[in-house]
Amino acid sequence: MTLKKIPESVLIFGAANHIGLPLATFLTKEAPDIKLRLVSSKADKVPALQQAFPQAEVVVANYLDAAYMETAVDGIEGMFVNAPPGLDETVVTGNLITAVKKSGTIVHLLRTTGLMPEANIRRVPQELRDLPGDPFVQHHHAKNLLNASGLPVTFMNFGATFMDNFLTMMAAGLRKDRKLIWCDRKVPYIDPLDIAEVAGRLLLSDNAGHIGQFHTLNNGQDLYRYSEVAPIMSEVFGEEITFEGSRDAFMAQYSAMMGPFAPALWGFLSYEGANEEVWALNDFVERMLGRKPNSLRSWLADNKTAVLG
């Protein structure tokens, strides 16, 4: 096994979100001597982060500002990059690459993506690619730029639905009408807390074999259509959860939340549904954790009150 240096400093972009926050917690516990620099793009998140991690350095960074990015990454050896959606990755990733190369200290850079494995950008419907900022193909741009950069990158590809989506986007229908409203496509599942631990273990690993790899993450257990998830919810929750997968119901539910983005999201979910056979469960997360990842049934049981309100 070729060895890599374990970073003595780690920067976490998106440190206040549902992956970055538990990653910071994991590293604080598992490797307290590592210098943490926690980055948020929102200044109002800084006080809570600083209170939660008093030994860490907490900074605000503007992904679109090259000078901000240079300051954020200066002197850092390990990095977790999870850029906010809706940004032009040719600018964001370009600024990141320039800043990291200028610092010259990087040992291992983790970049999150959300792609179907081996996805061809030309297969994404043109109407989705033509959207302002083409939010559905930005990760293609980031991946291509980082692959060409020569930096020591590992891609953490989210080949799964986050279980905590049931607490956010889908929560309104579940709480009001006990109805799961979504586009009915087959997809694996994963708990974001498991993603955070995988990221931490990758950064703390001395195995250089992960450099340059594109690891697709799912829990290795759950591959369901949403119409199959509703009966599981009914069983776990002890009350009936119905499923509604029509476009009309989707628009009625999500247009109020997302405005003009809702039709585009339906289009993308439909595109994924048409290509769902590419999804395959794997044991990468289990191997990294040294245990079985959280199952959908277990997550639902633990979060029943939060899901149903």
N, C-alpha and C positions, 0 to 999 in steps of 0.2 A: 504494500500500500504506500503510495506517495503521500507524504505528509505536508500539511500546510500549517502555518503559524495560527495559533488561536488569538483572535484580536484582543488587545488590551483596552481598546475603546470601541464603543458601539453607538452609532447614531440610529435612531428610530424615527423615520418620517411617519406622520399620522399617529403620533404617540397617544393621542386622546381617543382613538377610535376603538372598535371592538376587537381588533387584532393587535394593534400597537400597544394598547394599554396592558393587556395580559402578557404580552411579550416583555415589556419593561418589568412587570412583576416577576416573571419567571427568571429573568437575568439577574435581578436584584437578589433573589433567593439562591439561585444556583451558582452564581459567580459574582459575589458582592465586591470583589476587587476590581471588576471591570468598570472603567469610567463610562457612564451613560450620558449621552446628549440626546434629549428628547425634543422633537421638533413638531410644532403644530403650525398650520397655516392660518389659524384663528387666534388672535391675541387674547380673546376672552377665555380661552382654554388654559392659558399659562398658569394662573394662580392655583387652580385645582391640581394640575400636574406637579407644580413645585411643592405643594403641600403633601401630595401622595408620595413623592420621591425627593425628599429633602437633600439627598446626597448627589442628585443628578443635576446636570446643567440643562435648563429649559429655555428654548429659544423659539422665536417666530421666524418662519422663512416664507418667502414669496417664491413659488416655483418658477414664475415667469421672469424673475429678476436675477440676472446672472451674478450680481454682486452679493445679494442675499445668499445665494446658493454657495458661493465661494466661502463665505463666513461660516455657513452651517456645516460644511463637510471638512473644513480645515483640520488637519491632524488626525482624522478619524481612520481607524483600521477596519472596522466592521460596520456594515450598513444594511438596514432594512428599508426598502423603498416601496411605498404604497401611495401612489399619487392620487389626488382627488379626481373624480370623474369630470368629464366635460372640458378638460384642458387639452391644448394642442401639444401632443407628445413630441412632435419634432422640436418644439421650443423647450418643453420641460426636460426631456431626456437629453437634448443637446446641451442645455445649461448644466445638467448633472454631470455628464461625461466630461465637459470642459473643466468644471470645478474639481472633480475627483482627480483628474489627471494633473491639474495644477498643484493640488495638495501632495500627490505622489506617495501617499501613505496607505492606500487601500490594500487590504489582505483578502477580504471576502465581501461581496455585495450581493444581497438577496433582492430580487425584483419580483413583485407580484404581477401576475397576468390573469386574464380570464378568457381563455381561448379553448376551442375544441382542438385536441391534439392534431398536429399536422394540418391545421385549418389553412385553406387557401383564401386569401383576402378577396380574390376575384369571384368567389362563390357567394360572398355576402351581397344581397340584393342591392342594385345600384341606388335605389331610393334611400337606403340606409346609409350608404357611403356618401351620398350627396348632402346629408344633413349638416348644418353648421357645426364644425368641429368634429364631424363624423365620429360620435362617441362610441359606436359599436366596433370600430376598427382601430382605435388609438393604440391598443396593446400590440397590434401587429407592428405599428411604427416603432414603438418602444423596443420591442424584441429585436427588430432588424438593426436598429441603431446600436443597441448594446452588444449584439453579436459582432458587429463590425468594429467595435471600440477596442477590443483586446483586453478589456477589464476582466477581473476574476469574478464573473457573474454566475449565480445560480438562479434559475427561474423557478418560482413557486407558482405553478399554474392551478388556478381554482377550477378544477373540472368537476364542480359540484355546486349545489345550492346551499347557501349558508342556512343552518337551522334557525338562526335567530331572525331570519326574514319573517317568520311567523309572528314575531313580536313587533314588527315595523310595518312593512308595506301591506301585508295580508291581515293585519290585526283587526281592522275596522269591521270587515265582514264577519270574522270569527266572533268578535265580541258582541256585535249588534244582532246578527241573525243566525249565529252558529253555522256560518256558511263559508267554505273555502272557495274563493273566487280567483281563478288564475287560468292561464293558458295550459291546456292539458298536454304536457310533454314529459317524456321520460328523462330523468336526470339523477345522478348520484347526489348524496348529501354529506355534509361535514359540519362539525361543531367548530366555530371560529376559535374557541379556546384550544382545541387540538392543533389548529393551524399555528397559533402563537407558539405552542410548545415545540412544534417541528422547526419553526424558524429559529428558536433559541438553541435547539440541539444542533442545527446545521451550523450556526455561528460558533458554537463551542466545540464542534468536531474538528479533529486534526486530520480528517480524511480529505485530501485534495481531489479525490475522485468525484466530488460533487461540483467542482468548478466546471462551468461550461455546460452543465446539464439542465434539461427542461423536465422538471418533476411535476407530474400531474397528481393533485391531491384529492382523494375522497376517502370515505371511512371504510371502504372495502366490504361493506355489508348491505347498504341500502341503495337500491336502484329502482325507483318507482315513478309512475305517472302520478300527477296530483289527484286524479280520480281514485287512485289506489291509496293515497295518503289519508283522504277523508275517512274511510272506514277504520284505518289504524287509529286516527285521532278519536273516533267514536268509541273504540274499544278501550283505549288508554284513559280517556277522560270520563268514561262512564255516562256519556250523553251523546245524542246523535249530532254528528257534523255532516252536513250535506256538501256536495260539490257542484259548482257551477262553472262551466268552461266556455261559455259562449262569448263571442266578441262584444255583443251588446252589454252583457253583464260586466265584462271587464271594463268597458268604457264608462259605464255608469259609476263603477266603484273608483276607478283610478284617474279619470279626467279631472276630478276636483282636486286631487293631490298633485298631479303632474302636469296638468294643462295640455298644451300641444305635444308634449313628449309621450303621452299615453299611447297614441296610435303607433308611434315609432317603436315603442317598447313591445307592443303586441306584434308588430311586424318582425322584430328580432326574435321574440320567443317562438313565433311560428317558423322562422328560419331554422332555429335550433331544433324544433320538433321534427322538421323535415329531414334533419341530419342526425337524429338521436341515436342511430345505431353505432355511431363512433364511440359512444360512452362505454367504458369498461371499468369495472371495479378492479382495484389493485391493492397491494399490501405495503406500499411505500410508507404511508403514515404509520401503520402498525410497526414496521421495522424501525422507524426513527424513534417512536415513542417507547418501544419495548413492551407494549401492551396493546390490547384492542382499543381502537378509537371509540368515542362515544357513539352509541347507536341512536337512530331517530326515535325509537320507542323510549329509550332511557331519557333522552333530552326532553321529549314531550311530557313524560311523567314528572320530571324535575321542574318543568316550567308551566305546568297546567294553569296555575292561578294567574301567572303573568300573561299567558296566551289568551285565556278566556276573559280576563278582566274582573 
